[in-house]
Amino acid sequence: MLPFFRAFGLELVVVVAAGRSAPLDEAGTLREAGFRGIVEADIRVEVPVPDADTLWAWFQTHGTRQFLDDLPAPRRAEFRRRMTADLESRDRILLRRYAWLFTALA
């Protein structure tokens, strides 16, 4: 995937929240707040998307929009054209999302 972004003159950058020098320790934070019996579960969601234009429209409503808006107009158009061509060549389009769910007792 990285070469795809490089074709547009972009580098992937990891952004750390202001004032944080390390990732958040969710379980530790819950423990420090007095919770016990902390359990972490991974959640995977796959949403079938009917076509490339629908996925593009969905991107416009989420954080991906900032990435797209930061592209100069000609690059954005090229990105969309290439993404659409790639997606339309597939048997199906799936939007995959992952999350971590923490449960605990007060």
Protein Blocks (a to p, Z undefined) as FASTA:
>chain_A
ZZmmmmnopacdddddehiabdcdfklmmmmnopahiacdddddddddfbfklmmmmmmm
mmklmmmmmpcfklmmmmmmmmmmmmmmpmbdcdddddddddddZZ
